[in-house]
């Protein structure tokens, strides 16, 4: 009789464990989906760090390209590499921009040049 109780207890424990794991995975899955949906296709205005590429004379520089960068140190590292391989003028700046899918769509305002 005691062997049957132990087997029933183990089966009951297994069912409770599986229910807990299913609920936990469901909640995590929902959170990941929400984060994924928020990041897809939505334009938002945000303050970010960008690597800016300018062409022209020093008196008349024209913004040609811009690249969203994770942090200041990465931007400065990329700027150094770009200046070694190109004749364009580069600067790292904290900018107010419209972002979509992890890319800068439009630069609204340059807030600060990072040195």
N, CA, C and O of each residue as an XYZ file, in Angstrom:
460
protein
N       0.818     -1.193      0.000
C       0.000      0.000      0.000
C       0.865      1.261      0.000
O       0.501      2.249     -0.637
N       1.975      1.249      0.685
C       2.828      2.429      0.758
C       3.518      2.697     -0.579
O       3.796      3.852     -0.902
N       3.797      1.657     -1.359
C       4.404      1.851     -2.675
C       3.437      2.581     -3.597
O       3.857      3.411     -4.403
N       2.168      2.285     -3.490
C       1.156      2.947     -4.319
C       1.069      4.425     -3.946
O       0.947      5.276     -4.826
N       1.129      4.738     -2.647
C       1.087      6.134     -2.208
C       2.298      6.910     -2.735
O       2.168      8.060     -3.155
N       3.439      6.296     -2.712
C       4.656      6.955     -3.202
C       4.542      7.218     -4.704
O       4.902      8.299     -5.171
N       4.045      6.242     -5.459
C       3.885      6.408     -6.905
C       2.865      7.505     -7.202
O       3.094      8.334     -8.083
N       1.750      7.522     -6.487
C       0.729      8.561     -6.675
C       1.318      9.933     -6.321
O       1.063     10.907     -7.029
N       2.083     10.024     -5.262
C       2.709     11.277     -4.856
C       3.690     11.763     -5.929
O       3.719     12.951     -6.250
N       4.481     10.860     -6.477
C       5.431     11.228     -7.529
C       4.685     11.712     -8.775
O       5.079     12.710     -9.379
N       3.619     11.019     -9.163
C       2.830     11.424    -10.332
C       2.186     12.790    -10.094
O       2.185     13.641    -10.983
N       1.643     12.998     -8.906
C       1.028     14.273     -8.560
C       2.062     15.402     -8.577
O       1.785     16.489     -9.083
N       3.239     15.150     -8.033
C       4.318     16.133     -8.038
C       4.743     16.461     -9.474
O       5.000     17.621     -9.798
N       4.815     15.450    -10.322
C       5.193     15.647    -11.720
C       4.167     16.519    -12.457
O       4.543     17.386    -13.246
N       2.883     16.293    -12.202
C       1.821     17.079    -12.842
C       1.891     18.536    -12.388
O       1.748     19.445    -13.206
N       2.109     18.766    -11.093
C       2.232     20.128    -10.574
C       3.455     20.812    -11.182
O       3.383     21.981    -11.561
N       4.554     20.111    -11.276
C       5.778     20.654    -11.867
C       5.550     21.044    -13.328
O       5.941     22.132    -13.750
N       4.918     20.159    -14.100
C       4.663     20.441    -15.521
C       3.732     21.649    -15.677
O       3.923     22.455    -16.587
N       2.737     21.784    -14.810
C       1.830     22.931    -14.862
C       2.592     24.224    -14.564
O       2.387     25.234    -15.237
N       3.462     24.196    -13.569
C       4.269     25.375    -13.220
C       5.170     25.782    -14.371
O       5.254     26.967    -14.695
N       5.837     24.838    -14.988
C       6.729     25.132    -16.114
C       5.938     25.687    -17.297
O       6.399     26.613    -17.963
N       4.762     25.137    -17.565
C       3.948     25.618    -18.685
C       3.505     27.059    -18.460
O       3.547     27.866    -19.388
N       3.083     27.393    -17.253
C       2.658     28.760    -16.946
C       3.842     29.715    -17.026
O       3.716     30.812    -17.569
N       4.977     29.316    -16.497
C       6.167     30.161    -16.524
C       6.621     30.414    -17.961
O       6.924     31.553    -18.315
N       6.675     29.384    -18.786
C       7.080     29.544    -20.181
C       6.081     30.396    -20.957
O       6.473     31.172    -21.828
N       4.807     30.257    -20.648
C       3.786     31.059    -21.315
C       3.985     32.533    -20.994
O       3.911     33.371    -21.893
N       4.237     32.868    -19.728
C       4.445     34.261    -19.332
C       5.701     34.821    -19.982
O       5.692     35.968    -20.429
N       6.774     34.055    -20.049
C       8.000     34.511    -20.691
C       7.793     34.698    -22.182
O       8.301     35.655    -22.767
N       7.064     33.805    -22.789
C       6.793     33.901    -24.216
C       5.993     35.138    -24.565
O       6.247     35.779    -25.585
N       5.026     35.479    -23.725
C       4.225     36.680    -23.949
C       5.107     37.917    -23.844
O       5.001     38.824    -24.670
N       5.974     37.965    -22.840
C       6.868     39.112    -22.663
C       7.798     39.288    -23.853
O       8.029     40.413    -24.295
N       8.329     38.200    -24.371
C       9.213     38.274    -25.538
C       8.453     38.737    -26.778
O       8.975     39.522    -27.569
N       7.223     38.255    -26.951
C       6.418     38.662    -28.104
C       6.091     40.143    -28.050
O       6.148     40.831    -29.070
N       5.745     40.644    -26.857
C       5.433     42.070    -26.718
C       6.654     42.906    -27.061
O       6.538     43.906    -27.769
N       7.825     42.512    -26.570
C       9.059     43.246    -26.868
C       9.362     43.191    -28.360
O       9.827     44.174    -28.937
N       9.104     42.064    -28.977
C       9.363     41.903    -30.400
C       8.395     42.761    -31.220
O       8.804     43.385    -32.200
N       7.137     42.798    -30.837
C       6.137     43.591    -31.551
C       6.432     45.074    -31.402
O       6.277     45.831    -32.360
N       6.856     45.505    -30.213
C       7.169     46.915    -29.987
C       8.329     47.382    -30.855
O       8.370     48.544    -31.258
N       9.269     46.491    -31.148
C      10.446     46.882    -31.906
C      10.285     46.833    -33.407
O      11.152     47.326    -34.129
N       9.199     46.253    -33.905
C       9.044     46.059    -35.345
C       8.203     47.173    -35.953
O       7.056     47.399    -35.568
N       8.803     47.850    -36.903
C       8.052     48.754    -37.748
C       7.481     50.003    -37.113
O       6.690     50.694    -37.755
N       7.835     50.319    -35.908
C       7.287     51.499    -35.264
C       8.343     52.587    -35.244
O       9.451     52.385    -34.747
N       7.996     53.728    -35.781
C       8.905     54.867    -35.734
C       8.725     55.565    -34.403
O       7.603     55.772    -33.940
N       9.851     55.929    -33.788
C       9.778     56.654    -32.531
C      10.884     57.695    -32.497
O      11.940     57.521    -33.106
N      10.632     58.764    -31.787
C      11.636     59.800    -31.615
C      12.387     59.491    -30.332
O      11.782     59.238    -29.291
N      13.723     59.513    -30.418
C      14.528     59.145    -29.265
C      15.859     59.874    -29.298
O      16.301     60.346    -30.345
N      16.484     59.956    -28.144
C      17.810     60.550    -28.022
C      18.817     59.406    -28.059
O      18.816     58.544    -27.180
N      19.682     59.399    -29.081
C      20.622     58.293    -29.297
C      22.005     58.827    -29.640
O      22.199     60.030    -29.817
N      22.957     57.914    -29.730
C      24.307     58.254    -30.162
C      24.464     57.788    -31.604
O      24.130     56.652    -31.943
N      24.973     58.676    -32.443
C      25.123     58.343    -33.851
C      26.482     58.733    -34.379
O      27.074     59.722    -33.947
N      26.970     57.945    -35.318
C      28.189     58.267    -36.050
C      27.752     58.994    -37.319
O      27.063     58.425    -38.166
N      28.156     60.245    -37.438
C      27.716     61.092    -38.535
C      28.841     61.258    -39.548
O      29.991     61.478    -39.169
N      28.512     61.152    -40.840
C      29.503     61.334    -41.896
C      29.127     62.564    -42.714
O      28.017     62.664    -43.236
N      30.071     63.498    -42.815
C      29.860     64.732    -43.549
C      30.817     64.787    -44.733
O      31.941     64.291    -44.653
N      30.367     65.395    -45.836
C      31.205     65.635    -47.007
C      31.170     67.117    -47.338
O      30.199     67.811    -47.035
N      32.225     67.588    -47.955
C      32.302     68.980    -48.377
C      33.456     69.696    -47.714
O      34.273     69.093    -47.018
N      33.506     71.014    -47.947
C      34.524     71.845    -47.331
C      34.206     72.031    -45.851
O      33.072     71.816    -45.423
N      35.205     72.430    -45.077
C      34.991     72.636    -43.649
C      33.950     73.713    -43.375
O      33.268     73.668    -42.352
N      33.820     74.685    -44.282
C      32.826     75.742    -44.100
C      31.429     75.310    -44.531
O      30.430     75.871    -44.081
N      31.367     74.309    -45.406
C      30.079     73.909    -45.992
C      29.928     72.385    -45.935
O      29.879     71.733    -46.977
N      29.855     71.820    -44.743
C      29.703     70.370    -44.584
C      28.248     69.963    -44.758
O      27.338     70.639    -44.279
N      28.043     68.850    -45.448
C      26.707     68.318    -45.681
C      26.639     66.916    -45.091
O      27.488     66.071    -45.374
N      25.617     66.675    -44.265
C      25.425     65.355    -43.670
C      25.012     64.375    -44.757
O      24.002     64.572    -45.434
N      25.799     63.317    -44.919
C      25.544     62.345    -45.977
C      24.988     61.046    -45.404
O      24.022     60.495    -45.931
N      25.592     60.562    -44.333
C      25.159     59.309    -43.725
C      25.189     59.423    -42.214
O      25.876     60.269    -41.641
N      24.406     58.527    -41.576
C      24.402     58.447    -40.123
C      24.164     57.005    -39.722
O      23.471     56.263    -40.418
N      24.738     56.612    -38.603
C      24.657     55.236    -38.144
C      24.372     55.218    -36.657
O      25.060     55.884    -35.883
N      23.366     54.463    -36.249
C      23.031     54.301    -34.838
C      24.087     53.433    -34.174
O      24.422     52.360    -34.677
N      24.614     53.896    -33.041
C      25.673     53.188    -32.330
C      25.222     52.947    -30.890
O      24.507     53.766    -30.313
N      25.643     51.820    -30.314
C      25.206     51.434    -28.975
C      25.685     52.386    -27.885
O      24.905     52.791    -27.022
N      26.961     52.742    -27.924
C      27.495     53.578    -26.853
C      28.611     54.473    -27.379
O      29.045     54.353    -28.524
N      29.057     55.364    -26.516
C      30.059     56.365    -26.886
C      31.390     55.739    -27.287
O      31.990     56.137    -28.286
N      31.849     54.765    -26.515
C      33.157     54.162    -26.805
C      33.152     53.430    -28.151
O      34.129     53.499    -28.897
N      32.070     52.739    -28.458
C      31.962     52.052    -29.745
C      31.945     53.067    -30.890
O      32.548     52.838    -31.938
N      31.257     54.177    -30.686
C      31.196     55.219    -31.714
C      32.575     55.809    -31.970
O      32.971     55.982    -33.123
N      33.308     56.117    -30.911
C      34.634     56.702    -31.077
C      35.597     55.725    -31.752
O      36.456     56.125    -32.538
N      35.440     54.445    -31.435
C      36.265     53.412    -32.074
C      35.963     53.326    -33.571
O      36.879     53.243    -34.390
N      34.687     53.347    -33.920
C      34.290     53.282    -35.324
C      34.704     54.552    -36.076
O      35.083     54.488    -37.246
N      34.631     55.699    -35.404
C      35.037     56.967    -36.011
C      36.520     56.928    -36.380
O      36.909     57.361    -37.465
N      37.332     56.411    -35.479
C      38.772     56.331    -35.720
C      39.079     55.459    -36.933
O      39.909     55.815    -37.770
N      38.411     54.327    -37.020
C      38.612     53.426    -38.159
C      38.151     54.090    -39.456
O      38.828     53.991    -40.479
N      37.007     54.762    -39.416
C      36.466     55.406    -40.612
C      37.370     56.531    -41.099
O      37.554     56.697    -42.305
N      37.931     57.297    -40.185
C      38.794     58.407    -40.587
C      40.099     57.921    -41.208
O      40.688     58.612    -42.039
N      40.549     56.742    -40.811
C      41.769     56.174    -41.394
C      41.550     55.716    -42.821
O      42.490     55.707    -43.617
N      40.325     55.334    -43.163
C      40.060     54.748    -44.475
C      39.287     55.664    -45.410
O      38.971     55.262    -46.530
N      38.970     56.893    -44.982
C      38.137     57.766    -45.800
C      38.592     59.221    -45.673
O      39.257     59.594    -44.707
N      38.227     60.022    -46.649
C      38.535     61.448    -46.611
C      37.367     62.278    -46.089
O      37.460     63.504    -46.042
N      36.293     61.648    -45.706
C      35.128     62.359    -45.189
C      35.393     62.815    -43.749
O      36.323     62.344    -43.094
N      34.552     63.743    -43.274
C      34.637     64.214    -41.897
C      33.623     63.437    -41.069
O      32.448     63.380    -41.432
N      34.051     62.844    -39.972
C      33.183     62.049    -39.106
C      33.114     62.686    -37.729
O      34.076     63.295    -37.259
N      31.949     62.534    -37.085
C      31.837     62.942    -35.694
C      30.825     62.047    -34.993
O      29.842     61.602    -35.586
N      31.092     61.798    -33.721
C      30.151     61.089    -32.870
C      29.327     62.139    -32.154
O      29.875     63.101    -31.616
N      28.018     61.962    -32.141
C      27.159     62.972    -31.542
C      25.969     62.320    -30.844
O      25.486     61.259    -31.239
N      25.526     62.991    -29.805
C      24.260     62.634    -29.159
C      23.204     63.416    -29.922
O      23.236     64.647    -29.959
N      22.267     62.695    -30.530
C      21.301     63.344    -31.420
C      19.873     62.981    -31.026
O      19.622     61.958    -30.389
N      18.966     63.832    -31.416
C      17.544     63.552    -31.312
C      17.126     63.101    -32.711
O      17.243     63.862    -33.671
N      16.637     61.862    -32.827
C      16.375     61.302    -34.156
C      15.119     60.442    -34.150
O      14.617     60.048    -33.097
N      14.633     60.164    -35.336
C      13.538     59.217    -35.514
C      14.166     57.866    -35.810
O      14.956     57.730    -36.744
N      13.808     56.857    -34.999
C      14.387     55.513    -35.075
C      13.313     54.532    -35.536
O      12.169     54.592    -35.088
N      13.695     53.632    -36.433
C      12.797     52.559    -36.867
C      13.622     51.314    -37.120
O      14.598     51.362    -37.869
N      13.255     50.220    -36.518
C      13.935     48.930    -36.686
C      15.430     49.021    -36.403
O      16.232     48.396    -37.098
N      15.812     49.794    -35.389
C      17.215     49.894    -34.997
C      18.067     50.728    -35.931
O      19.293     50.619    -35.917
N      17.425     51.570    -36.752
C      18.159     52.430    -37.678
C      17.656     53.864    -37.537
O      16.498     54.104    -37.197
N      18.547     54.802    -37.804
C      18.167     56.204    -37.789
C      17.493     56.525    -39.122
O      18.095     56.376    -40.185
N      16.252     56.963    -39.052
C      15.514     57.335    -40.251
C      15.760     58.807    -40.587
O      15.983     59.161    -41.745
N      15.716     59.664    -39.552
C      15.892     61.097    -39.777
C      16.518     61.724    -38.538
O      16.097     61.448    -37.415
N      17.513     62.560    -38.744
C      18.130     63.306    -37.660
C      17.344     64.597    -37.481
O      17.242     65.406    -38.403
N      16.791     64.781    -36.291
C      16.012     65.978    -36.009
C      16.914     67.099    -35.510
O      16.844     68.236    -35.979
N      17.762     66.749    -34.547
C      18.581     67.779    -33.913
C      19.858     67.146    -33.373
O      19.826     66.049    -32.816
N      20.969     67.834    -33.538
C      22.236     67.388    -32.961
C      22.395     68.073    -31.608
O      22.519     69.296    -31.535
N      22.390     67.279    -30.539
C      22.400     67.843    -29.187
C      23.810     68.119    -28.658
O      24.055     69.154    -28.039
N      24.736     67.182    -28.910
C      26.062     67.316    -28.343
C      27.060     66.502    -29.162
O      26.784     65.357    -29.521
N      28.205     67.084    -29.453
C      29.277     66.361    -30.134
C      30.125     65.693    -29.054
O      30.553     66.334    -28.094
N      30.358     64.395    -29.230
C      31.120     63.623    -28.254
C      32.604     63.618    -28.648
O      32.950     63.391    -29.808
N      33.446     63.864    -27.691
C      34.885     63.892    -27.959
C      35.578     62.688    -27.383
O      36.794     62.553    -27.518
